[in-house]
């Protein structure tokens, strides 16, 4: 499982070994079509966000950014009308919306730090930040911490 592998990444060698798993995460069918799918998606995003706080390996940071960019596009800007309806219903639920945006904002803040602290990480970090800024809803823009 992706999360089981993620939880055991503690050293640099393990981070390098996790890169293909993170790359493969881009192909998973993250969605909010039903409660089980929404819960799994939120669990994944929350776990990745927690991991990002201690991730220092550049190639893994890059794959995380690419995967999150794909995941957020699938969730929030899907070409499928059904998926758009499911997203609208998901964010209409105040508890789910707040939970999602709490993770979303934290991811944004972490990636912003990556972009500021290391020039080599700026290009892939900025690509994700632009995507997130473009897709975000009111909870993101009206966060009192910013």
Backbone as JSON, one array per atom type, in Angstrom:
{
  "sequence": "XXXXXXXXXXXXXXXXXXXXXXXXXXXXXXXXXXXXXXXXXXXXXXXXXXXXXXXXXXXXXXXXXXXXXXXXXXXXXXXXXXXXXXXXXXXXXXXXXXXXXXXXXXXXXXXXXXXXXXXXXXXXXXXXXXXXXXXXXXXXXXXXXX",
  "N": [[0.83, -1.19, 0.0], [0.38, 2.29, -0.64], [0.37, 4.17, 1.45], [1.34, 2.7, 3.62], [3.97, 2.22, 2.8], [4.79, 4.88, 2.7], [4.7, 5.63, 5.4], [6.92, 4.37, 6.47], [9.14, 5.65, 5.55], [12.01, 6.96, 6.53], [14.71, 7.45, 6.31], [17.24, 8.67, 3.97], [17.78, 6.76, 1.95], [15.44, 5.23, 1.99], [13.64, 7.17, 1.19], [14.46, 7.58, -1.45], [13.77, 5.08, -2.46], [11.03, 5.21, -2.26], [10.2, 6.93, -4.23], [9.29, 5.83, -6.84], [6.8, 4.8, -6.02], [5.45, 7.09, -5.26], [5.37, 8.34, -7.72], [3.71, 6.58, -9.07], [1.36, 7.06, -7.72], [0.12, 9.09, -9.03], [-1.46, 7.9, -10.89], [-3.56, 6.75, -9.59], [-7.06, 6.46, -8.8], [-8.19, 8.9, -7.42], [-10.95, 10.36, -5.84], [-14.17, 11.84, -5.03], [-16.58, 10.56, -5.13], [-18.16, 8.95, -3.53], [-18.73, 8.25, -0.01], [-16.74, 6.46, 0.94], [-14.69, 6.65, -1.0], [-14.13, 9.38, -0.8], [-13.23, 9.5, 1.85], [-10.92, 7.88, 1.68], [-9.39, 9.38, -0.13], [-9.05, 11.74, 1.32], [-7.64, 10.73, 3.51], [-5.27, 9.93, 2.27], [-4.32, 12.44, 1.28], [-3.99, 13.84, 3.7], [-2.04, 12.25, 4.93], [0.12, 12.51, 3.15], [0.52, 15.26, 3.36], [1.37, 15.45, 6.04], [3.75, 13.98, 5.84], [5.18, 15.59, 4.09], [6.11, 17.67, 5.63], [8.48, 16.84, 6.75], [9.98, 15.97, 4.66], [12.87, 16.0, 2.71], [14.25, 15.26, 0.49], [14.94, 16.08, -2.79], [14.08, 14.89, -5.29], [11.95, 13.35, -4.46], [10.28, 15.31, -3.37], [9.67, 16.6, -5.75], [8.2, 14.62, -7.13], [6.04, 14.37, -5.38], [4.88, 16.9, -5.67], [4.15, 16.81, -8.41], [2.32, 14.67, -8.35], [0.36, 15.66, -6.58], [-0.52, 17.84, -8.03], [-1.78, 16.56, -10.2], [-3.74, 15.1, -8.78], [-5.27, 17.14, -7.52], [-6.24, 18.44, -9.79], [-7.83, 16.39, -10.9], [-9.73, 16.09, -8.86], [-10.85, 18.69, -8.46], [-11.23, 19.96, -10.87], [-12.22, 18.32, -12.89], [-12.72, 16.94, -16.17], [-14.99, 15.47, -16.41], [-18.43, 15.67, -16.08], [-19.95, 14.36, -14.13], [-18.01, 13.95, -12.11], [-17.5, 16.6, -11.46], [-19.94, 17.35, -10.36], [-19.96, 15.68, -8.13], [-17.76, 16.77, -6.77], [-18.76, 19.35, -6.21], [-20.87, 18.66, -4.51], [-19.38, 17.52, -2.45], [-17.85, 19.69, -1.41], [-19.95, 21.22, -0.57], [-20.68, 20.19, 1.81], [-20.07, 21.29, 4.9], [-18.31, 20.37, 6.97], [-16.65, 18.49, 5.63], [-15.59, 20.17, 3.64], [-14.16, 22.08, 5.16], [-12.29, 20.39, 6.38], [-10.93, 19.43, 4.13], [-9.83, 21.84, 3.07], [-8.21, 22.63, 5.16], [-6.09, 20.8, 5.03], [-5.3, 21.33, 2.39], [-4.47, 24.04, 2.49], [-2.33, 23.81, 4.27], [-0.61, 22.16, 2.79], [-0.08, 23.93, 0.68], [1.31, 25.95, 2.06], [3.6, 24.54, 2.91], [4.76, 23.81, 0.46], [5.25, 26.34, -0.55], [7.3, 27.14, 1.16], [9.25, 25.28, 0.39], [9.77, 26.24, -2.2], [10.83, 28.76, -1.62], [13.1, 28.23, -0.07], [14.9, 26.63, -1.49], [16.35, 26.98, -4.5], [16.53, 25.13, -6.59], [14.24, 23.66, -6.25], [12.22, 25.27, -6.86], [10.92, 25.44, -9.43], [9.22, 23.12, -9.83], [7.77, 23.36, -7.5], [6.53, 25.87, -7.74], [4.89, 25.38, -9.95], [2.96, 23.64, -8.86], [1.93, 25.38, -6.89], [0.76, 27.39, -8.48], [-1.24, 25.92, -9.76], [-2.76, 25.16, -7.51], [-3.55, 27.68, -6.53], [-5.13, 28.55, -8.63], [-7.23, 26.66, -8.65], [-8.41, 26.84, -6.17], [-10.96, 27.44, -3.65], [-13.18, 29.59, -1.76], [-12.52, 29.06, 0.99], [-9.81, 28.87, 0.96], [-8.89, 31.4, 0.0], [-9.91, 33.15, 1.85], [-8.76, 32.6, 4.26], [-7.99, 33.4, 7.51], [-5.37, 33.4, 8.44], [-3.69, 34.26, 6.46]],
  "CA": [[0.0, 0.0, 0.0], [1.12, 3.54, -0.75], [0.53, 4.82, 2.75], [2.22, 1.87, 4.45], [5.33, 2.54, 2.35], [5.08, 6.26, 3.08], [4.91, 5.71, 6.85], [8.22, 3.82, 6.88], [10.23, 6.46, 5.01], [12.69, 7.69, 7.61], [16.08, 7.81, 5.89], [17.4, 9.08, 2.58], [17.66, 5.58, 1.07], [14.02, 4.88, 1.93], [13.0, 8.22, 0.4], [14.75, 7.26, -2.86], [13.0, 3.88, -2.82], [9.6, 5.55, -2.31], [9.92, 7.78, -5.4], [8.4, 5.19, -7.82], [5.45, 4.69, -5.46], [4.84, 8.42, -5.36], [5.11, 8.55, -9.14], [2.54, 5.75, -9.4], [0.16, 7.65, -7.09], [-0.52, 9.96, -10.03], [-2.38, 7.08, -11.7], [-4.66, 6.24, -8.77], [-8.35, 7.11, -9.06], [-8.67, 9.68, -6.29], [-12.22, 11.03, -6.15], [-15.09, 12.05, -3.91], [-17.87, 10.08, -5.64], [-18.93, 8.39, -2.42], [-18.06, 8.47, 1.27], [-15.52, 5.65, 1.06], [-13.67, 7.25, -1.87], [-13.76, 10.67, -0.22], [-12.42, 9.22, 3.04], [-9.61, 7.39, 1.23], [-8.7, 10.52, -0.72], [-8.66, 12.64, 2.41], [-6.6, 10.06, 4.29], [-4.04, 10.02, 1.49], [-3.85, 13.82, 1.27], [-3.53, 14.15, 5.05], [-0.79, 11.53, 5.17], [1.14, 13.15, 2.33], [0.78, 16.57, 3.96], [2.21, 15.22, 7.24], [5.07, 13.55, 5.39], [5.84, 16.72, 3.43], [6.73, 18.54, 6.64], [9.83, 16.37, 7.05], [10.61, 15.5, 3.42], [13.94, 16.89, 2.26], [14.8, 14.73, -0.76], [14.41, 16.85, -3.9], [13.37, 14.1, -6.29], [10.68, 12.95, -3.85], [9.47, 16.53, -3.34], [9.2, 16.83, -7.11], [7.14, 13.65, -7.43], [4.89, 14.74, -4.56], [4.26, 18.05, -6.32], [3.5, 16.36, -9.64], [1.16, 13.85, -7.99], [-0.68, 16.53, -6.02], [-1.07, 18.63, -9.13], [-2.72, 15.68, -10.9], [-4.85, 14.77, -7.88], [-6.13, 18.31, -7.36], [-6.94, 18.66, -11.06], [-8.87, 15.36, -11.0], [-10.77, 16.35, -7.88], [-11.45, 20.02, -8.46], [-11.43, 20.49, -12.23], [-12.33, 17.16, -13.78], [-13.52, 17.15, -17.38], [-16.22, 14.7, -16.26], [-19.51, 16.4, -15.41], [-20.28, 13.61, -12.91], [-17.01, 14.26, -11.09], [-17.7, 17.99, -11.03], [-21.11, 17.34, -9.48], [-19.52, 15.07, -6.86], [-16.92, 17.75, -6.08], [-19.66, 20.39, -5.71], [-21.55, 18.09, -3.35], [-18.38, 17.32, -1.4], [-17.53, 20.97, -0.76], [-21.17, 21.76, 0.02], [-20.69, 19.69, 3.18], [-19.16, 22.2, 5.61], [-17.27, 19.62, 7.68], [-15.71, 17.96, 4.63], [-14.91, 21.3, 2.99], [-13.17, 22.63, 6.1], [-11.25, 19.38, 6.54], [-10.14, 19.43, 2.9], [-9.06, 23.07, 2.93], [-7.17, 22.65, 6.2], [-4.97, 20.07, 4.43], [-4.92, 22.06, 1.17], [-3.73, 25.24, 2.89], [-1.06, 23.37, 4.85], [0.22, 21.73, 1.65], [0.33, 25.15, 0.0], [2.32, 26.61, 2.89], [4.83, 23.74, 2.88], [5.35, 23.93, -0.88], [5.77, 27.71, -0.63], [8.6, 27.11, 1.85], [10.18, 24.57, -0.48], [10.13, 27.13, -3.3], [11.63, 29.87, -1.08], [14.35, 27.81, 0.56], [15.84, 25.96, -2.38], [16.09, 27.41, -5.88], [16.36, 23.95, -7.45], [12.9, 23.11, -6.04], [11.25, 26.33, -7.17], [10.12, 25.24, -10.65], [8.11, 22.18, -9.61], [6.95, 23.9, -6.41], [5.7, 26.95, -8.28], [3.86, 24.79, -10.81], [1.88, 23.19, -7.97], [1.31, 26.55, -6.26], [-0.1, 28.04, -9.47], [-2.42, 25.06, -9.91], [-3.57, 25.25, -6.3], [-4.14, 29.01, -6.48], [-6.15, 28.6, -9.67], [-8.34, 25.77, -8.34], [-8.9, 27.02, -4.8], [-12.22, 28.09, -3.36], [-13.2, 30.63, -0.74], [-11.84, 28.68, 2.23], [-8.39, 29.14, 0.73], [-8.64, 32.82, -0.16], [-10.35, 33.93, 3.02], [-8.14, 32.05, 5.46], [-7.54, 34.55, 8.29], [-3.93, 33.31, 8.7], [-2.94, 34.86, 5.36]],
  "C": [[0.88, 1.25, 0.0], [1.38, 4.17, 0.61], [1.41, 4.02, 3.68], [3.67, 2.16, 4.09], [5.73, 3.95, 2.79], [5.42, 6.36, 4.57], [6.28, 5.21, 7.28], [9.41, 4.61, 6.33], [10.81, 7.31, 6.14], [14.06, 8.19, 7.18], [16.1, 8.13, 4.4], [17.23, 7.91, 1.61], [16.2, 5.17, 0.91], [13.25, 5.91, 1.11], [13.22, 7.96, -1.09], [13.92, 6.07, -3.32], [11.51, 4.18, -2.94], [9.23, 6.35, -3.56], [9.03, 7.08, -6.44], [6.96, 5.03, -7.32], [4.73, 6.03, -5.56], [4.5, 8.74, -6.81], [3.86, 7.78, -9.57], [1.26, 6.31, -8.81], [-0.58, 8.56, -8.05], [-1.59, 9.21, -10.82], [-3.58, 6.55, -10.9], [-5.92, 7.09, -8.99], [-8.87, 7.83, -7.82], [-9.95, 10.39, -6.72], [-13.05, 11.18, -4.89], [-16.5, 11.59, -4.3], [-18.77, 9.49, -4.56], [-18.12, 8.57, -1.14], [-16.75, 7.71, 1.39], [-14.39, 6.24, 0.22], [-13.2, 8.59, -1.31], [-12.88, 10.47, 1.01], [-11.02, 8.75, 2.67], [-8.77, 8.53, 0.65], [-8.19, 11.47, 0.36], [-7.56, 12.02, 3.27], [-5.26, 10.16, 3.57], [-3.48, 11.44, 1.54], [-3.31, 14.24, 2.64], [-2.2, 13.49, 5.37], [0.36, 12.16, 4.39], [1.51, 14.51, 2.93], [1.67, 16.42, 5.2], [3.63, 14.83, 6.85], [5.86, 14.72, 4.8], [6.59, 17.61, 4.42], [8.16, 18.12, 6.95], [10.59, 15.88, 5.82], [11.67, 16.5, 2.96], [14.54, 16.45, 0.92], [14.15, 15.41, -1.96], [13.6, 16.05, -4.9], [12.02, 13.62, -5.74], [9.75, 14.16, -3.72], [8.86, 16.79, -4.72], [8.05, 15.89, -7.45], [5.88, 13.92, -6.61], [4.15, 15.9, -5.22], [3.52, 17.64, -7.6], [2.23, 15.55, -9.33], [0.03, 14.73, -7.45], [-1.32, 17.4, -7.09], [-2.11, 17.8, -9.9], [-3.95, 15.39, -10.05], [-5.8, 15.96, -7.75], [-6.88, 18.62, -8.65], [-8.08, 17.65, -11.23], [-10.04, 15.67, -10.08], [-11.56, 17.62, -8.18], [-11.77, 20.58, -9.84], [-11.5, 19.36, -13.25], [-13.11, 17.52, -15.04], [-14.87, 16.41, -17.32], [-17.27, 15.51, -15.49], [-19.92, 15.7, -14.12], [-19.3, 13.94, -11.79], [-17.15, 15.7, -10.58], [-18.89, 18.1, -10.08], [-20.73, 16.76, -8.12], [-18.65, 16.04, -6.08], [-17.79, 18.86, -5.46], [-20.4, 19.9, -4.47], [-20.6, 17.92, -2.17], [-18.1, 18.63, -0.67], [-18.77, 21.67, -0.2], [-21.32, 21.3, 1.47], [-19.63, 20.47, 3.96], [-18.02, 21.47, 6.3], [-16.21, 19.09, 6.73], [-14.9, 19.08, 3.98], [-13.83, 21.86, 3.9], [-12.0, 21.67, 6.3], [-10.33, 19.37, 5.32], [-9.25, 20.67, 2.84], [-8.02, 23.24, 4.02], [-5.91, 21.96, 5.67], [-4.42, 20.84, 3.23], [-4.04, 23.27, 1.51], [-2.37, 24.85, 3.47], [-0.1, 22.91, 3.75], [0.76, 22.96, 0.93], [1.46, 25.85, 0.75], [3.66, 25.87, 2.86], [5.53, 23.91, 1.53], [5.9, 25.34, -1.1], [7.14, 27.79, 0.04], [9.65, 26.39, 1.01], [10.69, 25.5, -1.58], [11.06, 28.25, -2.82], [13.02, 29.42, -0.64], [15.37, 27.2, -0.39], [15.48, 26.26, -3.83], [15.83, 26.22, -6.81], [14.96, 23.35, -7.33], [11.81, 24.1, -6.46], [10.37, 25.99, -8.37], [8.96, 24.28, -10.42], [7.2, 22.65, -8.47], [6.0, 24.97, -6.94], [4.61, 26.43, -9.2], [2.68, 24.31, -9.97], [1.18, 24.38, -7.34], [0.37, 27.28, -7.22], [-1.38, 27.23, -9.65], [-3.34, 25.21, -8.7], [-4.26, 26.61, -6.18], [-5.3, 29.12, -7.46], [-7.41, 27.81, -9.28], [-9.06, 26.1, -7.04], [-10.25, 27.74, -4.73], [-12.07, 29.08, -2.22], [-12.46, 30.3, 0.54], [-10.34, 28.98, 2.14], [-8.11, 30.64, 0.73], [-8.97, 33.63, 1.08], [-9.86, 33.34, 4.33], [-7.56, 33.23, 6.25], [-6.03, 34.53, 8.6], [-3.1, 33.98, 7.61], [-3.29, 36.32, 5.22]]
}
